[in-house]
Amino acid sequence: MPRFKLTIEYDGSPFVGWQRQDNGLSVQAVLEAAVRGYCQVDAVVHGAGRTDAGVHALGQVAHVDLPRDDRPDVVAKAFNAHLKPHPIAVLKAEKVGDDFHARFSAVERGYRYRIVNRRAPAVLEINHAWWVKAPLDAVAMHDAAQVLVGRHDFSSFRAAECQAESPVKTVDEISVVREGDMVFLKVRARSFLHHQVRNFVGTLRFVGDGKWTAADVKRVLDARDRAVAGPTSPPDGLYLTHVRYP
């Protein structure tokens, strides 16, 4: 059967996350229902990243084997017709070889975290950004974030339920920038631990508040202890922006 690579955008607010679960509707389950509507078969849609409940995607990637060899544009159009009314869209479909795997073939994943930093409530950003009232020093956050770049044991930023075999990961880039009332954190790595980016944000928020410095972030990293890091930031502000392949 032909294999198709799908580039997907979704609003994670109504879902229990990417992965199919018994406790609610997932992005994966909705996509698999779209396959049944389109091809009248059951098929597994494999995703590049298992985003948590409430986390969004601008460029999630998945693959699926279909029993019909339609043109990629026809495949994307068919998916989108069957995805309604859910807030999921297939931006692009591409035919790929049988050796392509959305998760295991990926060489880079990128995330962006959005913070609305102002005193007035962020009424238009509800479920799509973290509202932080206290002024944040984005420059200090950026400087402190550079401590986290490189290959490290990230146990201090790892969720207790993380299933990764090792806490050692390589972070290729982190940046924190301010644009008006918005503060954006961007991070790139081949792969991430569960809650790693959200725990980065919760820790760097202390730096932005002036409570911690880059030295404190280094202390947290070296401690390899989740209990000493900052809290996990809300899922609302997190977006999977892209997945890159060789």
Secondary structure per residue as TSV (DSSP state, phi and psi in degrees):
chain	resnum	aa	ss	phi	psi
A	1	M	-	360.0	142.1
A	2	P	-	-66.5	143.9
A	3	R	E	-105.1	136.0
A	4	F	E	-121.0	135.2
A	5	K	E	-93.0	128.9
A	6	L	E	-115.1	130.5
A	7	T	E	-101.6	124.9
A	8	I	E	-127.5	141.5
A	9	E	E	-117.6	139.2
A	10	Y	E	-155.4	153.5
A	11	D	-	-92.3	115.6
A	12	G	-	-80.1	-3.1
A	13	S	T	-54.8	-45.0
A	14	P	T	-86.9	3.3
A	15	F	S	-109.9	156.2
A	16	V	S	-82.9	5.5
A	17	G	B	126.7	-174.4
A	18	W	S	-69.2	-48.6
A	19	Q	S	-73.4	138.6
A	20	R	-	-57.0	129.8
A	21	Q	-	-141.5	165.0
A	22	D	S	-87.0	-13.0
A	23	N	S	-97.9	11.6
A	24	G	S	161.6	-178.3
A	25	L	-	-82.6	131.4
A	26	S	-	-113.6	162.0
A	27	V	H	-62.7	-44.0
A	28	Q	H	-58.5	-44.0
A	29	A	H	-63.7	-39.1
A	30	V	H	-66.6	-41.2
A	31	L	H	-64.7	-39.3
A	32	E	H	-68.7	-31.9
A	33	A	H	-67.1	-35.0
A	34	A	H	-65.7	-36.3
A	35	V	H	-61.7	-44.0
A	36	R	H	-62.3	-40.4
A	37	G	H	-67.2	-33.5
A	38	Y	H	-83.1	-44.6
A	39	C	H	-116.4	-6.3
A	40	Q	S	60.3	35.6
A	41	V	S	-137.6	160.3
A	42	D	-	-92.9	130.4
A	43	A	-	-145.7	147.6
A	44	V	-	-87.4	130.5
A	45	V	-	-99.9	114.4
A	46	H	E	-93.6	125.4
A	47	G	E	-100.5	156.7
A	48	A	S	-77.0	-27.4
A	49	G	-	-146.6	138.2
A	50	R	-	-93.2	80.7
A	51	T	-	-65.1	147.2
A	52	D	B	-78.2	171.6
A	53	A	T	-56.4	131.5
A	54	G	T	85.4	-7.9
A	55	V	-	-86.8	141.4
A	56	H	E	-103.6	171.1
A	57	A	E	-142.2	134.5
A	58	L	E	-101.5	-23.6
A	59	G	E	-151.3	46.5
A	60	Q	E	-63.9	149.2
A	61	V	E	-124.9	139.6
A	62	A	E	-141.0	164.5
A	63	H	E	-134.3	153.7
A	64	V	E	-151.8	143.8
A	65	D	E	-95.7	124.6
A	66	L	-	-113.7	149.4
A	67	P	S	-82.7	2.4
A	68	R	S	-130.7	143.8
A	69	D	-	-103.4	60.2
A	70	D	-	-78.0	163.1
A	71	R	-	-62.4	147.6
A	72	P	H	-54.7	-38.9
A	73	D	H	-67.1	-32.5
A	74	V	H	-69.0	-40.0
A	75	V	H	-61.3	-47.4
A	76	A	H	-61.4	-43.8
A	77	K	H	-63.9	-41.1
A	78	A	H	-65.2	-43.9
A	79	F	H	-57.9	-49.0
A	80	N	H	-63.1	-33.8
A	81	A	H	-64.8	-38.1
A	82	H	H	-87.6	-10.3
A	83	L	H	-83.4	-17.6
A	84	K	T	-62.9	142.3
A	85	P	T	-97.4	18.2
A	86	H	S	-70.3	148.6
A	87	P	S	-81.1	60.7
A	88	I	E	-132.8	137.4
A	89	A	E	-136.5	137.1
A	90	V	E	-88.3	110.0
A	91	L	E	-75.3	-32.8
A	92	K	E	-159.0	141.8
A	93	A	E	-120.3	139.6
A	94	E	E	-137.3	140.3
A	95	K	E	-81.2	132.0
A	96	V	E	-131.4	168.9
A	97	G	-	-76.7	166.1
A	98	D	T	-66.4	-16.1
A	99	D	T	-85.3	-5.9
A	100	F	-	-80.3	133.3
A	101	H	-	-133.9	124.3
A	102	A	T	-55.3	-38.2
A	103	R	T	-86.7	-52.3
A	104	F	T	-81.5	-19.2
A	105	S	T	-86.2	-10.9
A	106	A	-	-69.2	139.9
A	107	V	-	-112.8	-9.6
A	108	E	E	-159.7	140.4
A	109	R	E	-125.5	142.7
A	110	G	E	-123.5	138.4
A	111	Y	E	-126.1	152.7
A	112	R	E	-130.6	138.6
A	113	Y	E	-117.3	133.1
A	114	R	E	-111.8	127.1
A	115	I	E	-121.3	127.1
A	116	V	E	-90.1	116.2
A	117	N	E	-115.6	87.9
A	118	R	S	-161.2	165.0
A	119	R	S	-76.2	-35.5
A	120	A	S	-70.4	141.7
A	121	P	-	-57.6	145.9
A	122	A	-	-91.7	71.0
A	123	V	G	-66.0	-31.6
A	124	L	G	-85.3	-6.1
A	125	E	G	-112.3	12.2
A	126	I	T	-58.2	129.6
A	127	N	T	72.7	5.1
A	128	H	T	-130.6	3.5
A	129	A	S	-164.6	162.1
A	130	W	E	-95.0	123.7
A	131	W	E	-89.7	116.9
A	132	V	E	-120.6	116.6
A	133	K	-	-76.4	-41.1
A	134	A	S	-67.8	139.2
A	135	P	-	-59.3	137.2
A	136	L	-	-112.2	137.8
A	137	D	-	-91.1	95.9
A	138	A	H	-67.0	-31.7
A	139	V	H	-65.0	-45.0
A	140	A	H	-64.3	-38.2
A	141	M	H	-63.4	-42.9
A	142	H	H	-62.7	-46.4
A	143	D	H	-61.6	-42.4
A	144	A	H	-68.8	-32.2
A	145	A	H	-64.2	-23.7
A	146	Q	G	-66.9	-19.3
A	147	V	G	-60.8	-28.7
A	148	L	G	-89.0	-7.4
A	149	V	-	-75.2	140.4
A	150	G	E	110.1	-171.2
A	151	R	E	-93.2	119.8
A	152	H	E	-145.3	164.9
A	153	D	E	-85.1	111.5
A	154	F	-	-100.1	34.7
A	155	S	G	-56.6	-31.8
A	156	S	G	-68.0	-15.8
A	157	F	G	-118.9	20.2
A	158	R	-	-107.4	129.9
A	159	A	-	-66.0	149.2
A	160	A	T	-60.1	-31.8
A	161	E	T	-90.9	9.4
A	162	C	-	-60.6	134.3
A	163	Q	-	-103.7	7.1
A	164	A	-	-63.6	143.9
A	165	E	S	-67.0	-30.7
A	166	S	-	-138.2	145.8
A	167	P	S	-82.4	-0.7
A	168	V	E	-84.6	121.8
A	169	K	E	-137.8	162.4
A	170	T	E	-115.1	116.3
A	171	V	E	-94.8	121.3
A	172	D	E	-83.5	-32.3
A	173	E	E	-161.4	139.6
A	174	I	E	-135.8	134.5
A	175	S	E	-137.1	148.9
A	176	V	E	-129.6	123.1
A	177	V	E	-134.2	151.3
A	178	R	E	-107.0	137.1
A	179	E	E	-132.5	97.0
A	180	G	T	64.6	-125.0
A	181	D	T	-85.4	0.8
A	182	M	E	-102.6	137.9
A	183	V	E	-117.4	126.9
A	184	F	E	-115.4	130.7
A	185	L	E	-108.2	129.4
A	186	K	E	-122.6	137.7
A	187	V	E	-143.3	141.3
A	188	R	E	-127.5	137.8
A	189	A	E	-162.8	163.3
A	190	R	S	-65.3	-41.8
A	191	S	-	-155.3	165.5
A	192	F	-	-132.5	155.2
A	193	L	-	-79.1	162.0
A	194	H	T	-62.8	125.7
A	195	H	T	69.6	9.9
A	196	Q	H	-59.1	-47.9
A	197	V	H	-67.2	-43.4
A	198	R	H	-65.0	-32.6
A	199	N	H	-74.0	-32.9
A	200	F	H	-57.6	-48.9
A	201	V	H	-63.5	-44.2
A	202	G	H	-61.7	-34.5
A	203	T	H	-74.5	-45.0
A	204	L	H	-68.5	-22.9
A	205	R	H	-60.5	-36.6
A	206	F	H	-62.3	-35.0
A	207	V	H	-68.8	-43.9
A	208	G	H	-61.7	-31.8
A	209	D	T	-76.2	-12.4
A	210	G	T	86.8	5.8
A	211	K	S	-80.6	-33.3
A	212	W	-	-124.2	164.8
A	213	T	-	-123.1	178.9
A	214	A	H	-59.2	-33.1
A	215	A	H	-63.9	-34.4
A	216	D	H	-69.0	-38.2
A	217	V	H	-63.3	-40.5
A	218	K	H	-63.6	-40.6
A	219	R	H	-61.4	-43.2
A	220	V	H	-63.6	-46.0
A	221	L	H	-59.0	-46.8
A	222	D	H	-68.9	-24.9
A	223	A	H	-68.4	-27.2
A	224	R	T	51.4	43.5
A	225	D	-	-141.1	113.9
A	226	R	G	-57.4	-29.7
A	227	A	G	-66.1	-21.3
A	228	V	G	-94.7	-8.5
A	229	A	S	-85.8	174.7
A	230	G	-	-72.3	172.5
A	231	P	-	-70.9	163.2
A	232	T	-	-75.6	123.4
A	233	S	-	-71.3	159.7
A	234	P	-	-62.6	153.6
A	235	P	G	-71.4	-21.2
A	236	D	G	-53.4	-36.1
A	237	G	G	-88.6	-1.5
A	238	L	E	-96.0	133.4
A	239	Y	E	-132.1	129.9
A	240	L	E	-79.6	111.9
A	241	T	E	-90.2	-36.4
A	242	H	E	-161.9	158.4
A	243	V	E	-131.2	128.8
A	244	R	E	-111.0	146.2
A	245	Y	-	-126.4	159.2
A	246	P	-	-57.7	360.0
